[in-house]
């Protein structure tokens, strides 16, 4: 089999950039840095690739880093989104959401963002 310049370029690109294209968070509700008037009923996360819902969870922390809840994800109608329903309303204040999930390739990813509830 003859190696063409195109084939060499494709192999080089896959080698150089293959690790850069793992799943990542593209949107959340509440959004990062957002101030909302009332407690959300859920946290919803959207990814650039389909997340593995059974491996998706969030931990909600108060501004002082004390843990409020850890919530497991549930599937939504959108295969790129995961819903994380809150068991009880959150009081006014600032919160940090630490999330984690896995891609279909098994690669674990995690991140964090914050929001504030100010009625």
Backbone as JSON Lines, residues from 0, in Angstrom:
{"i":0,"aa":"X","n":[0.84,-1.17,0.0],"ca":[0.0,0.0,0.0],"c":[0.89,1.24,0.0]}
{"i":1,"aa":"X","n":[0.59,2.18,-0.86],"ca":[1.36,3.41,-0.98],"c":[0.83,4.44,0.01]}
{"i":2,"aa":"X","n":[1.75,5.12,0.68],"ca":[1.36,6.18,1.61],"c":[1.28,7.49,0.84]}
{"i":3,"aa":"X","n":[0.11,8.1,0.89],"ca":[-0.09,9.37,0.19],"c":[0.14,10.53,1.15]}
{"i":4,"aa":"X","n":[0.42,11.72,0.63],"ca":[0.56,12.89,1.5],"c":[-0.7,13.12,2.34]}
{"i":5,"aa":"X","n":[-1.89,12.86,1.76],"ca":[-3.14,13.04,2.51],"c":[-3.19,12.09,3.7]}
{"i":6,"aa":"X","n":[-2.83,10.83,3.47],"ca":[-2.85,9.84,4.56],"c":[-1.87,10.24,5.66]}
{"i":7,"aa":"X","n":[-0.69,10.7,5.28],"ca":[0.29,11.15,6.28],"c":[-0.23,12.34,7.09]}
{"i":8,"aa":"X","n":[-0.89,13.27,6.4],"ca":[-1.45,14.44,7.09],"c":[-2.55,14.02,8.06]}
{"i":9,"aa":"X","n":[-3.38,13.08,7.66],"ca":[-4.47,12.61,8.53],"c":[-3.92,11.92,9.77]}
{"i":10,"aa":"X","n":[-2.9,11.09,9.59],"ca":[-2.29,10.4,10.73],"c":[-1.63,11.41,11.67]}
{"i":11,"aa":"X","n":[-0.94,12.39,11.1],"ca":[-0.29,13.42,11.92],"c":[-1.31,14.23,12.7]}
{"i":12,"aa":"X","n":[-2.4,14.61,12.06],"ca":[-3.44,15.38,12.75],"c":[-4.08,14.57,13.88]}
{"i":13,"aa":"X","n":[-4.35,13.3,13.62],"ca":[-4.95,12.46,14.66],"c":[-4.0,12.3,15.84]}
{"i":14,"aa":"X","n":[-2.73,12.17,15.56],"ca":[-1.74,12.02,16.63],"c":[-1.59,13.3,17.44]}
{"i":15,"aa":"X","n":[-1.51,14.42,16.75],"ca":[-1.3,15.7,17.43],"c":[-2.53,16.19,18.18]}
{"i":16,"aa":"X","n":[-3.71,16.02,17.58],"ca":[-4.9,16.63,18.13],"c":[-5.91,15.64,18.71]}
{"i":17,"aa":"X","n":[-5.61,14.36,18.66],"ca":[-6.57,13.35,19.13],"c":[-7.0,13.54,20.56]}
{"i":18,"aa":"X","n":[-6.12,13.95,21.45],"ca":[-6.47,14.14,22.84],"c":[-7.18,15.43,23.14]}
{"i":19,"aa":"X","n":[-7.25,16.34,22.15],"ca":[-7.85,17.64,22.39],"c":[-9.35,17.65,22.17]}
{"i":20,"aa":"X","n":[-9.91,16.6,21.62],"ca":[-11.3,16.63,21.21],"c":[-12.2,15.77,22.08]}
{"i":21,"aa":"X","n":[-11.82,15.57,23.33],"ca":[-12.69,14.83,24.23],"c":[-13.93,15.66,24.55]}
{"i":22,"aa":"X","n":[-14.9,15.01,25.1],"ca":[-16.13,15.65,25.49],"c":[-15.85,16.82,26.43]}
{"i":23,"aa":"X","n":[-16.63,17.9,26.3],"ca":[-16.51,19.02,27.22],"c":[-17.86,19.72,27.36]}
{"i":24,"aa":"X","n":[-18.02,20.41,28.46],"ca":[-19.24,21.15,28.75],"c":[-19.34,22.35,27.82]}
{"i":25,"aa":"X","n":[-20.5,22.52,27.19],"ca":[-20.68,23.68,26.31],"c":[-21.7,24.67,26.87]}
{"i":26,"aa":"X","n":[-22.57,24.22,27.79],"ca":[-23.6,25.1,28.33],"c":[-24.14,24.5,29.61]}
{"i":27,"aa":"X","n":[-24.6,25.38,30.5],"ca":[-25.27,24.91,31.72],"c":[-26.41,25.86,32.05]}
{"i":28,"aa":"X","n":[-27.39,25.33,32.76],"ca":[-28.48,26.14,33.33],"c":[-28.62,25.69,34.76]}
{"i":29,"aa":"X","n":[-28.39,26.59,35.74],"ca":[-27.97,27.97,35.57],"c":[-26.6,28.07,34.93]}
{"i":30,"aa":"X","n":[-26.35,29.22,34.31],"ca":[-25.09,29.44,33.62],"c":[-23.99,29.88,34.57]}
{"i":31,"aa":"X","n":[-22.77,29.71,34.14],"ca":[-21.61,30.11,34.94],"c":[-21.65,31.61,35.19]}
{"i":32,"aa":"X","n":[-21.62,31.99,36.47],"ca":[-21.63,33.39,36.86],"c":[-23.0,34.03,36.86]}
{"i":33,"aa":"X","n":[-24.03,33.29,36.52],"ca":[-25.38,33.83,36.41],"c":[-25.97,34.11,37.79]}
{"i":34,"aa":"X","n":[-26.73,35.2,37.89],"ca":[-27.53,35.49,39.08],"c":[-28.99,35.24,38.7]}
{"i":35,"aa":"X","n":[-29.65,34.41,39.48],"ca":[-31.05,34.07,39.21],"c":[-31.9,34.49,40.39]}
{"i":36,"aa":"X","n":[-33.19,34.7,40.16],"ca":[-34.08,35.22,41.19],"c":[-34.62,34.16,42.14]}
{"i":37,"aa":"X","n":[-34.64,32.91,41.7],"ca":[-35.19,31.83,42.54],"c":[-34.39,30.56,42.31]}
{"i":38,"aa":"X","n":[-34.53,29.64,43.24],"ca":[-33.82,28.36,43.13],"c":[-34.23,27.63,41.86]}
{"i":39,"aa":"X","n":[-33.26,27.06,41.15],"ca":[-33.63,26.24,40.0],"c":[-34.23,24.92,40.5]}
{"i":40,"aa":"X","n":[-35.02,24.29,39.66],"ca":[-35.56,22.97,40.0],"c":[-34.57,21.87,39.66]}
{"i":41,"aa":"X","n":[-33.64,22.22,38.76],"ca":[-32.63,21.28,38.32],"c":[-31.41,22.04,37.82]}
{"i":42,"aa":"X","n":[-30.32,21.33,37.75],"ca":[-29.14,21.8,37.02],"c":[-29.15,21.01,35.73]}
{"i":43,"aa":"X","n":[-28.93,21.68,34.61],"ca":[-28.9,20.98,33.33],"c":[-27.57,21.29,32.65]}
{"i":44,"aa":"X","n":[-26.93,20.24,32.15],"ca":[-25.62,20.35,31.51],"c":[-25.71,19.87,30.07]}
{"i":45,"aa":"X","n":[-25.09,20.62,29.15],"ca":[-25.0,20.23,27.75],"c":[-23.54,20.02,27.39]}
{"i":46,"aa":"X","n":[-23.27,18.99,26.63],"ca":[-21.9,18.64,26.23],"c":[-21.8,18.62,24.71]}
{"i":47,"aa":"X","n":[-20.56,18.66,24.2],"ca":[-20.36,18.61,22.76],"c":[-20.5,17.19,22.21]}
{"i":48,"aa":"X","n":[-20.4,16.19,23.07],"ca":[-20.62,14.79,22.71],"c":[-21.59,14.19,23.72]}
{"i":49,"aa":"X","n":[-22.21,13.09,23.35],"ca":[-23.16,12.44,24.25],"c":[-22.45,11.97,25.52]}
{"i":50,"aa":"X","n":[-22.9,12.46,26.69],"ca":[-22.3,12.0,27.94],"c":[-22.87,10.65,28.35]}
{"i":51,"aa":"X","n":[-22.15,9.94,29.17],"ca":[-22.65,8.69,29.74],"c":[-23.45,9.05,30.99]}
{"i":52,"aa":"X","n":[-24.76,9.04,30.87],"ca":[-25.65,9.51,31.94],"c":[-25.4,8.79,33.27]}
{"i":53,"aa":"X","n":[-25.21,7.45,33.29],"ca":[-24.98,6.78,34.58],"c":[-23.73,7.26,35.33]}
{"i":54,"aa":"X","n":[-22.81,7.88,34.6],"ca":[-21.57,8.36,35.22],"c":[-21.56,9.88,35.4]}
{"i":55,"aa":"X","n":[-22.73,10.5,35.26],"ca":[-22.82,11.95,35.37],"c":[-23.44,12.33,36.71]}
{"i":56,"aa":"X","n":[-22.76,13.25,37.4],"ca":[-23.27,13.74,38.69],"c":[-22.76,15.15,38.93]}
{"i":57,"aa":"X","n":[-23.42,15.84,39.86],"ca":[-22.94,17.14,40.32],"c":[-22.93,17.13,41.84]}
{"i":58,"aa":"X","n":[-22.02,17.88,42.39],"ca":[-22.02,18.19,43.83],"c":[-22.2,19.68,43.93]}
{"i":59,"aa":"X","n":[-23.2,20.09,44.68],"ca":[-23.46,21.51,44.88],"c":[-22.87,21.92,46.21]}
{"i":60,"aa":"X","n":[-22.08,22.98,46.19],"ca":[-21.41,23.5,47.38],"c":[-21.86,24.93,47.63]}
{"i":61,"aa":"X","n":[-21.92,25.32,48.91],"ca":[-22.14,26.72,49.25],"c":[-20.84,27.49,49.0]}
{"i":62,"aa":"X","n":[-20.91,28.81,49.11],"ca":[-19.73,29.65,48.88],"c":[-18.6,29.3,49.84]}
{"i":63,"aa":"X","n":[-18.94,28.81,51.05],"ca":[-17.9,28.44,52.03],"c":[-17.38,27.01,51.81]}
{"i":64,"aa":"X","n":[-17.75,26.4,50.7],"ca":[-17.34,25.04,50.29],"c":[-18.03,23.92,51.05]}
{"i":65,"aa":"X","n":[-19.03,24.24,51.88],"ca":[-19.78,23.17,52.54],"c":[-20.72,22.52,51.52]}
{"i":66,"aa":"X","n":[-20.83,21.21,51.61],"ca":[-21.61,20.44,50.64],"c":[-23.11,20.58,50.9]}
{"i":67,"aa":"X","n":[-23.86,20.85,49.85],"ca":[-25.31,20.92,49.91],"c":[-25.91,19.59,49.48]}
{"i":68,"aa":"X","n":[-25.46,19.08,48.34],"ca":[-26.03,17.83,47.81],"c":[-25.14,17.27,46.71]}
{"i":69,"aa":"X","n":[-25.24,15.95,46.52],"ca":[-24.67,15.3,45.35],"c":[-25.84,14.69,44.61]}
{"i":70,"aa":"X","n":[-25.92,14.95,43.31],"ca":[-27.08,14.57,42.52],"c":[-26.64,13.76,41.31]}
{"i":71,"aa":"X","n":[-27.31,12.64,41.07],"ca":[-27.05,11.81,39.89],"c":[-27.83,12.35,38.7]}
{"i":72,"aa":"X","n":[-27.25,12.21,37.52],"ca":[-27.89,12.7,36.31],"c":[-28.99,11.78,35.82]}
{"i":73,"aa":"X","n":[-29.93,12.37,35.09],"ca":[-30.99,11.62,34.42],"c":[-31.02,12.05,32.96]}
{"i":74,"aa":"X","n":[-31.41,11.13,32.1],"ca":[-31.47,11.41,30.67],"c":[-32.54,12.44,30.36]}
{"i":75,"aa":"X","n":[-32.34,13.14,29.26],"ca":[-33.31,14.12,28.76],"c":[-33.66,13.76,27.32]}
{"i":76,"aa":"X","n":[-34.57,14.52,26.73],"ca":[-34.92,14.31,25.32],"c":[-33.75,14.64,24.39]}
{"i":77,"aa":"X","n":[-32.83,15.48,24.87],"ca":[-31.66,15.88,24.11],"c":[-30.5,14.97,24.5]}
{"i":78,"aa":"X","n":[-29.98,14.19,23.57],"ca":[-28.93,13.22,23.9],"c":[-27.62,13.88,24.34]}
{"i":79,"aa":"X","n":[-27.47,15.18,24.12],"ca":[-26.26,15.89,24.54],"c":[-26.42,16.55,25.91]}
{"i":80,"aa":"X","n":[-27.61,16.41,26.51],"ca":[-27.89,17.07,27.79],"c":[-28.2,16.05,28.88]}
{"i":81,"aa":"X","n":[-27.91,16.47,30.12],"ca":[-28.23,15.67,31.3],"c":[-28.9,16.6,32.3]}
{"i":82,"aa":"X","n":[-29.99,16.13,32.92],"ca":[-30.68,16.89,33.95],"c":[-30.28,16.33,35.31]}
{"i":83,"aa":"X","n":[-30.15,17.23,36.29],"ca":[-29.79,16.84,37.65],"c":[-30.79,17.52,38.58]}
{"i":84,"aa":"X","n":[-31.92,16.85,38.88],"ca":[-33.0,17.46,39.65],"c":[-32.64,17.69,41.12]}
{"i":85,"aa":"X","n":[-32.98,18.86,41.6],"ca":[-32.75,19.2,43.01],"c":[-33.88,18.63,43.86]}
{"i":86,"aa":"X","n":[-33.56,18.04,44.99],"ca":[-34.57,17.45,45.87],"c":[-35.34,18.53,46.63]}
{"i":87,"aa":"X","n":[-34.7,19.67,46.88],"ca":[-35.33,20.76,47.64],"c":[-34.79,22.09,47.09]}
{"i":88,"aa":"X","n":[-35.58,23.16,47.23],"ca":[-35.11,24.46,46.76],"c":[-33.87,24.92,47.54]}
{"i":89,"aa":"X","n":[-33.02,25.66,46.86],"ca":[-31.84,26.23,47.49],"c":[-32.18,27.63,48.02]}
{"i":90,"aa":"X","n":[-31.7,27.98,49.2],"ca":[-31.92,29.34,49.69],"c":[-31.03,30.34,48.94]}
{"i":91,"aa":"X","n":[-31.34,31.62,49.11],"ca":[-30.52,32.67,48.49],"c":[-29.07,32.48,48.89]}
{"i":92,"aa":"X","n":[-28.17,32.8,47.97],"ca":[-26.75,32.68,48.25],"c":[-25.97,32.31,47.0]}
{"i":93,"aa":"X","n":[-24.67,32.14,47.17],"ca":[-23.78,31.76,46.07],"c":[-23.46,30.28,46.16]}
{"i":94,"aa":"X","n":[-23.38,29.63,45.0],"ca":[-23.15,28.19,44.93],"c":[-22.09,27.86,43.89]}
{"i":95,"aa":"X","n":[-21.41,26.75,44.12],"ca":[-20.48,26.18,43.16],"c":[-21.02,24.81,42.78]}
{"i":96,"aa":"X","n":[-21.03,24.54,41.49],"ca":[-21.45,23.24,40.98],"c":[-20.2,22.53,40.47]}
{"i":97,"aa":"X","n":[-19.87,21.4,41.08],"ca":[-18.78,20.56,40.6],"c":[-19.41,19.4,39.85]}
{"i":98,"aa":"X","n":[-19.12,19.29,38.56],"ca":[-19.73,18.25,37.75],"c":[-18.68,17.26,37.26]}
{"i":99,"aa":"X","n":[-19.16,16.08,36.94],"ca":[-18.31,15.07,36.33],"c":[-19.17,14.17,35.46]}
{"i":100,"aa":"X","n":[-18.55,13.66,34.4],"ca":[-19.22,12.73,33.5],"c":[-18.16,11.9,32.79]}
{"i":101,"aa":"X","n":[-18.59,11.06,31.89],"ca":[-17.67,10.28,31.07],"c":[-18.18,10.33,29.63]}
{"i":102,"aa":"X","n":[-17.27,10.28,28.71],"ca":[-17.61,10.2,27.29],"c":[-17.81,8.75,26.91]}
{"i":103,"aa":"X","n":[-18.3,8.52,25.72],"ca":[-18.49,7.15,25.26],"c":[-17.18,6.38,25.17]}
{"i":104,"aa":"X","n":[-16.05,7.11,25.08],"ca":[-14.74,6.44,25.05],"c":[-14.24,6.11,26.45]}
{"i":105,"aa":"X","n":[-15.05,6.43,27.48],"ca":[-14.68,6.12,28.86],"c":[-13.84,7.18,29.53]}
{"i":106,"aa":"X","n":[-13.47,8.23,28.8],"ca":[-12.64,9.3,29.36],"c":[-13.46,10.12,30.35]}
{"i":107,"aa":"X","n":[-13.01,10.16,31.6],"ca":[-13.7,10.95,32.64],"c":[-13.33,12.42,32.49]}
{"i":108,"aa":"X","n":[-14.33,13.27,32.6],"ca":[-14.1,14.71,32.56],"c":[-14.83,15.35,33.73]}
{"i":109,"aa":"X","n":[-14.34,16.48,34.16],"ca":[-14.97,17.2,35.26],"c":[-14.7,18.67,35.14]}
{"i":110,"aa":"X","n":[-15.48,19.44,35.88],"ca":[-15.33,20.89,35.87],"c":[-16.17,21.49,36.97]}
{"i":111,"aa":"X","n":[-16.2,22.81,36.97],"ca":[-16.99,23.51,37.99],"c":[-17.41,24.86,37.46]}
{"i":112,"aa":"X","n":[-18.49,25.36,37.99],"ca":[-18.97,26.7,37.68],"c":[-19.79,27.19,38.86]}
{"i":113,"aa":"X","n":[-20.06,28.48,38.9],"ca":[-20.81,29.05,40.01],"c":[-22.01,29.83,39.55]}
{"i":114,"aa":"X","n":[-22.96,29.98,40.46],"ca":[-24.13,30.83,40.21],"c":[-24.59,31.38,41.55]}
{"i":115,"aa":"X","n":[-25.44,32.39,41.49],"ca":[-25.96,33.04,42.7],"c":[-27.47,33.13,42.62]}
{"i":116,"aa":"X","n":[-28.12,32.89,43.76],"ca":[-29.56,33.1,43.88],"c":[-29.75,34.37,44.7]}
{"i":117,"aa":"X","n":[-30.37,35.37,44.07],"ca":[-30.61,36.66,44.76],"c":[-32.03,37.13,44.4]}
{"i":118,"aa":"X","n":[-32.98,36.81,45.29],"ca":[-34.38,37.2,45.0],"c":[-34.55,38.7,44.89]}
